[in-house]
Structures are given as structure tokens and as C-alpha cells.
Amino acid sequence: MKRNAIALLVTISFVTVIVALIGISTGMVNDSFKRVSNKLFLVQSNVLFSDVVSILKDATADVNDSMGLDIFLSVPLFFENKQNDMTMNITFESAASTLNINHLLKKDDNQTKEKKNRFEPVALQRNYEEYFERILSIYNLSDKILFLSMIADTLDKDLQERSFGSEIALEDPFFTQGHIYDMSHFRQIIRAYKKQTLDFNIDTIPWDTLVGFHADFIDFNQISPQTLQHLAPDIDPESLGAYTTDKVDIYDNMEGLPFDSETKKRLQDMNVVFYDPLVAGEMNIYNGENRMQIAFLYDLSSKKVSNIEISY
């Protein structure tokens, strides 16, 4: 009860600060709105984005733990200027709620120069491999080895096939290798797999809740239930919501989790932490028939914006 009372006080204080900062900054946002016209919508929307980032840096100065992050993610951000027919909304979510698919391969730092001169594919991290194997088995993929090989062959930079047909770059010279950058890039792998196998079961997998591309860690306090299910299959499926979407407690460390030692060890090996400052933002700007969406990453610790993507 005491913890809940403290959380309530912190929540009220934090929301008050957010509202106050937004109020103070309204003049700056309105100035941006006034500069917008249909002809200059693209340019001025980027100016508005820059202004909002400046507000964001002030508004999140005290977000440095799981409780603050929970509160920040729950506060809606919406601006409207009826005079200029301009509206804007921003949503945030943790970028560390899923497993980073780019960690699938082992680092080959320990390979000797002689080994690197001959083809020996970089091995997969066993825990990550098991994670994907569980997913692909549950959704009954017809060729689990091929799909996992396609992911691995995308992550490495050579053109040697791990399985027949797994090297997409041999068919598509413009296909990017060495890293999987986002869901759009990942879906290119899915399309290549379907083209070879005609296995449409892969479309039933909720990839958005299972894989990510940016965070180095998985934030247990923000983890998706689907990710937790496949990371730790020994957890009772009926209790997944209690640790994720319906959670009532914030966990501070591995010792506080009510799991057996083997499950805790698996989570630790999979880069699970209890606070990760990386969030994904989506800003939508509307002006008449014009619309712009700006997706970006924001690090609450460094206050830096990265991976900006603009769509219309």
C-alpha cells in the first residue's frame, strides 16, 4: 500500500511537471504552427519536430528509472491550433520490449586470422536460436531451418549459403546485409521465405511483439507478454499478464523475480535488464489534407534523437 501511495504521488508530480512544461512551451509550438502553410508543409513540419524535441528534453529531465518511464509512456501528448487547422500528436513506447534480432549471431572477435580466411559461418547464439525455434515450432513453419538461415545470412556479410536458397543477396543484389534495420527490412526476409516455400503460416506470427532492431537490452518492466513467453517457456502462460500488460509491481533486479534459478539465468543471458532508456516515438502532424508521420528513437539518458524516418 505504501509503495502504491508513493507511486501515486510521483505520478501526480510528474504529470504536473509535464503539463507545466507543455504550457510554458505552447508559445514556441504555436509559433511553429503559424509558420506552416500547404506549400511549406514539409519544411515547417521538420521545424516543428525540432521544436518538440527541445520541449521533450526539458520534460523528461527527471525520467531515469522504471517508474518514471512508466509514467512518461502513459502521458498523452497532443497539440492543436484551430486557427491554422493544425494538429499534432505524439506517442511513445519502449524500444526495449522485445528481443533484438541483430544479436542472433555470436561475435566472432575470438576467431583467428587463419579461420577468417576460410569460410566458417559465424555461429548462432544458442539462447537466441532456441528463442526463434520455439516461435517457429509453435506457428508450424514448414521449413524452420531455411528461415533461421535466411536471418543469419542477412546478418553476416558473406554470400555463402547456410541452407540452399538462404542467401537472399544472391537473388537480389540490392538487398542489404550485415544488419537488420527495421521491420520493413525484416519483412523482405519474410517475403523471400514465402516465395520459396509458399508457407503462409509465417504471416500469423506477431513479429511486432517478438523482435526489435535497436535496443541492446530487454527491459523486463516493459517486455511484451509474447517475448516473455518464448524467452522463458517455463513461466505459466496464465501468469504472463501479471508481469507485463497487467503488472502491478515494478521489478528492480533479477533476485526480485519469482522465478526459478534456471529461468533467471536464461533471462540474464538474453540481456534482460530492469530499466532501459531507449524509447520509440511517433509524431503525426496534420494540416488540412496534408499529413506527415515522423518516427524516431529517443534516448532518455543522453537526450539524443536517432533513426528518424519520415513518411507521408
C-alpha positions, 0 to 999 in steps of 0.5 A, spaced: 500 500 500 505 504 501 509 503 495 502 504 491 501 511 495 508 513 493 507 511 486 501 515 486 504 521 488 510 521 483 505 520 478 501 526 480 508 530 480 510 528 474 504 529 470 504 536 473 511 537 471 509 535 464 503 539 463 507 545 466 512 544 461 507 543 455 504 550 457 510 554 458 512 551 451 505 552 447 508 559 445 514 556 441 509 550 438 504 555 436 509 559 433 511 553 429 504 552 427 503 559 424 509 558 420 506 552 416 502 553 410 500 547 404 506 549 400 511 549 406 508 543 409 514 539 409 519 544 411 515 547 417 513 540 419 521 538 420 521 545 424 516 543 428 519 536 430 525 540 432 521 544 436 518 538 440 524 535 441 527 541 445 520 541 449 521 533 450 528 534 453 526 539 458 520 534 460 523 528 461 529 531 465 527 527 471 525 520 467 531 515 469 528 509 472 522 504 471 517 508 474 518 514 471 518 511 464 512 508 466 509 514 467 512 518 461 509 512 456 502 513 459 502 521 458 498 523 452 501 528 448 497 532 443 497 539 440 492 543 436 491 550 433 484 551 430 486 557 427 491 554 422 487 547 422 493 544 425 494 538 429 499 534 432 500 528 436 505 524 439 506 517 442 511 513 445 513 506 447 519 502 449 524 500 444 526 495 449 520 490 449 522 485 445 528 481 443 533 484 438 534 480 432 541 483 430 544 479 436 542 472 433 549 471 431 555 470 436 561 475 435 566 472 432 572 477 435 575 470 438 576 467 431 583 467 428 586 470 422 587 463 419 579 461 420 577 468 417 580 466 411 576 460 410 569 460 410 566 458 417 559 461 418 559 465 424 555 461 429 548 462 432 547 464 439 544 458 442 539 462 447 537 466 441 536 460 436 532 456 441 528 463 442 526 463 434 525 455 434 520 455 439 516 461 435 517 457 429 515 450 432 509 453 435 506 457 428 508 450 424 513 453 419 514 448 414 521 449 413 524 452 420 531 451 418 531 455 411 528 461 415 533 461 421 538 461 415 535 466 411 536 471 418 543 469 419 545 470 412 542 477 412 546 478 418 553 476 416 556 479 410 558 473 406 554 470 400 555 463 402 549 459 403 547 456 410 541 452 407 540 452 399 536 458 397 538 462 404 542 467 401 537 472 399 543 477 396 544 472 391 537 473 388 537 480 389 543 484 389 540 490 392 538 487 398 542 489 404 546 485 409 550 485 415 544 488 419 537 488 420 534 495 420 527 495 421 521 491 420 520 493 413 527 490 412 525 484 416 519 483 412 523 482 405 526 476 409 519 474 410 517 475 403 523 471 400 521 465 405 514 465 402 516 465 395 520 459 396 516 455 400 509 458 399 508 457 407 503 462 409 503 460 416 509 465 417 504 471 416 500 469 423 506 470 427 506 477 431 513 479 429 511 486 432 511 483 439 517 478 438 523 482 435 526 489 435 532 492 431 535 497 436 535 496 443 541 492 446 537 490 452 530 487 454 527 491 459 523 486 463 518 492 466 516 493 459 517 486 455 511 484 451 507 478 454 509 474 447 517 475 448 516 473 455 513 467 453 518 464 448 524 467 452 522 463 458 517 457 456 517 455 463 513 461 466 505 459 466 502 462 460 496 464 465 501 468 469 504 472 463 499 478 464 501 479 471 508 481 469 507 485 463 500 488 460 497 487 467 503 488 472 502 491 478 509 491 481 515 494 478 521 489 478 528 492 480 533 486 479 533 479 477 533 476 485 526 480 485 523 475 480 519 469 482 522 465 478 526 459 478 534 459 478 534 456 471 529 461 468 533 467 471 539 465 468 536 464 461 533 471 462 540 474 464 543 471 458 538 474 453 540 481 456 534 482 460 535 488 464 530 492 469 530 499 466 532 501 459 532 508 456 531 507 449 524 509 447 520 509 440 516 515 438 511 517 433 509 524 431 503 525 426 502 532 424 496 534 420 494 540 416 488 540 412 489 534 407 496 534 408 499 529 413 506 527 415 508 521 420 515 522 423 518 516 427 524 516 431 528 513 437 529 517 443 534 516 448 532 518 455 539 518 458 543 522 453 537 526 450 539 524 443 534 523 437 536 517 432 533 513 426 528 518 424 524 516 418 519 520 415 513 518 411 507 521 408 
